[in-house]
Amino acid sequence: MTTVLKLGGSVVTEKATPETVDEEALQQAAAAIAAADVQPVIVHGGGSFGHHHAAAHGVSTTEGTDDAAAVRAITGAMRRLNDAVVGALADAGVPAVPLQPFAAGVREANDELRFCWEPVEAMLESGFVPVLCGDVVAHRGKGATILSGDELVVAAARAVSAERVGVCSSVPGVYDQTETVVDRIQSLEDIEEALGGSDVTDVTGGMAGKVKQLLALEAAGYIFDIDGLAAFLRGGNPGTRVG
């Protein structure tokens, strides 16, 4: 069974302090992955590494830059975080290897992402656990823009025909208006009912966007927190099931 797992930036870093890893959470995640009988494709977010530099240079998924120094700052920060994540996984006994998206992807002028997935497929065939991250990518006509971890998770799930997709977040699932975790979301209407309408996207920390992307996949998606990670990797259904 092919599994794609995202470790949110809010999970593996201290988001309030620039370039600070949450060592305890990262070690907990690495231990859960090492104990599981799965070979996942892992994607991690930027947290206090990439987001800090992207904000400083005004770069986003839509606003690009042709400043090489800005590109170096963002992708360099993500490389440092990727090294930390891969290192923690390796210390736990996971055969993790890094893959920097900046060197493997490009966004066309129409915003379509093209990504070379052959290295990931070869890594899986060789028994490795590829670890990707949110990053900048060259964007025709815009210099470079952000490739978010959320978008990368969806693209990876399609590329490797994943059967399960997990998003490990800072919350135990999708909350409804009474702050109760919703068991399952199967449609866009379910999102609006749970979150109080489509106009609440900005105040939910991007949760609605995550759910909408997972709904577009054929794979079963789950949103959970660090305490639900081990259960997800064992084949359980923690947090909120999407789809």
C-alpha positions in Angstrom: 0.0 0.0 0.0 1.5 3.3 -1.1 1.1 6.1 1.5 1.8 9.8 1.2 2.4 11.6 4.5 2.7 15.3 5.1 4.3 16.6 8.3 3.0 20.1 8.8 5.4 22.9 9.3 3.5 23.7 12.5 4.3 20.2 13.7 8.0 19.9 13.0 9.0 23.6 13.8 8.4 26.3 16.4 6.5 28.6 14.1 6.9 31.7 16.3 10.7 31.5 16.3 12.6 31.7 12.9 14.4 28.5 11.9 13.7 26.6 15.0 12.9 22.8 14.9 10.5 21.3 17.4 12.8 18.6 18.3 10.4 16.7 20.6 7.6 16.6 18.0 10.0 15.7 15.2 11.5 12.8 17.2 8.0 11.6 18.0 7.1 11.6 14.3 10.3 9.9 13.3 9.7 7.1 15.9 6.1 6.5 14.7 7.3 6.3 11.1 10.2 3.9 12.0 7.8 1.6 13.9 5.3 1.4 11.1 5.2 -1.3 8.4 4.9 1.2 5.6 7.3 2.9 3.1 5.8 6.4 2.7 6.5 9.3 0.6 7.0 12.1 3.1 6.4 15.8 2.5 7.0 18.4 5.2 5.9 22.0 5.4 8.0 25.1 5.8 7.0 26.3 9.3 9.4 28.8 10.7 12.0 28.1 8.0 10.6 28.8 4.6 7.6 31.0 5.6 9.9 33.4 7.4 12.1 34.0 4.4 9.2 34.0 1.9 7.4 36.7 3.8 10.5 38.8 4.1 11.0 38.7 0.3 7.3 39.0 -0.6 7.2 35.7 -2.3 4.0 33.5 -2.3 2.3 30.9 -4.5 1.1 33.8 -6.8 3.7 36.5 -6.2 7.1 35.7 -7.7 10.6 37.1 -7.6 13.5 37.3 -10.0 15.9 38.1 -7.1 18.4 35.3 -6.9 19.2 36.2 -3.3 15.6 35.7 -2.3 15.5 32.3 -4.0 18.7 31.2 -2.3 17.3 32.4 1.1 14.1 30.5 0.8 15.3 27.3 -0.7 18.4 27.3 1.6 16.1 27.5 4.6 14.0 24.7 3.3 17.2 22.6 2.7 18.2 23.1 6.3 14.9 22.0 7.6 14.8 19.1 5.2 18.3 18.1 6.5 16.9 18.2 10.1 13.8 16.0 9.2 15.9 13.5 7.2 18.4 13.4 10.0 15.8 12.7 12.6 14.3 9.9 10.5 17.7 8.4 9.8 18.5 8.4 13.6 15.3 6.5 14.2 16.2 3.9 11.6 14.2 5.1 8.6 16.0 4.8 5.2 15.2 8.5 4.5 16.7 10.4 1.6 16.2 14.1 0.7 14.7 15.4 -2.5 14.7 19.2 -3.1 11.7 20.3 -5.2 13.5 23.4 -6.5 15.6 21.2 -8.7 12.7 18.9 -9.9 9.8 21.2 -10.6 8.7 24.1 -12.8 5.5 26.1 -13.0 4.4 27.1 -16.4 3.1 30.5 -17.3 -0.5 29.2 -16.9 0.4 28.2 -13.3 0.4 24.4 -14.1 3.0 22.5 -12.1 5.3 20.1 -13.9 7.3 17.9 -11.6 9.8 15.0 -12.4 8.6 12.1 -10.3 10.9 9.5 -11.8 13.5 10.0 -9.0 10.8 9.4 -6.4 9.6 6.2 -8.1 13.2 4.9 -8.3 13.8 5.8 -4.6 10.8 3.7 -3.6 11.9 0.8 -5.8 15.2 0.9 -4.1 13.7 0.8 -0.6 14.3 4.4 0.3 11.8 6.8 1.9 11.9 10.0 -0.1 11.5 13.2 1.9 10.3 16.3 0.0 9.4 19.7 1.2 7.6 22.9 0.3 10.0 25.0 -1.7 10.3 27.7 -4.4 10.1 26.6 -8.0 11.0 28.4 -11.2 7.8 29.9 -12.6 7.8 31.0 -16.3 7.2 34.7 -16.5 7.4 35.2 -12.7 10.9 34.2 -11.7 10.2 31.9 -8.8 7.1 31.3 -6.7 6.2 29.0 -3.8 5.3 25.4 -4.2 3.4 24.6 -1.0 3.6 21.4 0.8 -0.1 20.9 0.5 0.1 21.1 -3.3 3.1 18.8 -3.4 1.2 16.2 -1.3 -1.7 16.1 -3.8 0.7 15.9 -6.7 2.7 13.1 -5.1 -0.4 11.1 -4.3 -1.4 11.2 -7.9 2.0 10.4 -9.2 2.6 7.3 -7.0 -1.1 6.2 -7.1 -1.3 6.5 -3.3 -4.1 4.6 -1.5 -3.9 6.7 1.7 -2.9 10.3 2.3 -2.2 11.7 5.7 -1.8 15.3 6.8 -0.3 15.6 10.2 -1.3 19.0 11.5 -1.3 21.0 14.7 -5.0 20.1 15.3 -6.5 16.7 15.8 -8.8 17.1 12.8 -11.3 19.4 11.1 -13.3 21.3 13.8 -16.9 22.2 13.3 -18.4 25.4 14.8 -18.6 23.8 18.2 -14.9 22.9 18.2 -15.7 19.2 17.8 -13.6 17.1 15.4 -15.7 16.1 12.3 -15.5 12.4 11.7 -15.7 12.5 7.9 -16.1 15.1 5.1 -17.2 13.8 1.7 -18.2 17.0 -0.2 -17.6 20.7 -0.4 -21.0 21.2 1.2 -19.7 19.3 4.2 -16.8 21.7 4.6 -19.1 24.7 4.5 -21.4 23.1 7.1 -18.6 22.2 9.4 -16.7 25.5 9.1 -19.6 27.9 8.9 -19.6 28.7 5.2 -17.2 29.1 2.4 -16.2 32.6 3.5 -14.3 31.4 6.6 -11.3 30.0 4.7 -8.9 32.7 5.9 -9.7 32.3 9.6 -9.3 28.6 9.6 -5.6 28.6 8.9 -6.0 27.2 5.4 -7.9 24.1 6.7 -10.7 24.5 4.1 -8.0 24.6 1.3 -6.4 21.4 2.6 -9.7 19.6 2.7 -10.7 20.8 -0.9 -7.4 19.5 -2.3 -7.8 16.1 -0.5 -11.4 15.8 -1.9 -10.0 16.0 -5.4 -8.0 12.7 -4.8 -9.2 9.2 -5.2 -7.2 8.1 -2.2 -8.6 8.2 1.3 -7.3 11.3 3.1 -7.0 11.9 6.8 -6.2 15.1 8.8 -4.9 14.5 12.4 -2.3 15.7 14.9 1.0 14.2 16.0 -0.8 11.9 18.5 -2.8 10.4 15.7 0.2 9.7 13.5 1.0 6.2 14.7 -2.6 5.2 14.3 -2.7 6.5 10.7 0.5 4.6 9.9 -1.0 1.4 11.3 -3.9 1.7 8.9 -6.3 3.4 11.4 -8.7 6.3 10.9 -7.6 9.1 13.2 -8.9 12.7 13.1 -11.1 13.6 10.1 -11.4 11.3 7.1 -11.7 13.3 3.8 -13.3 11.5 0.9 
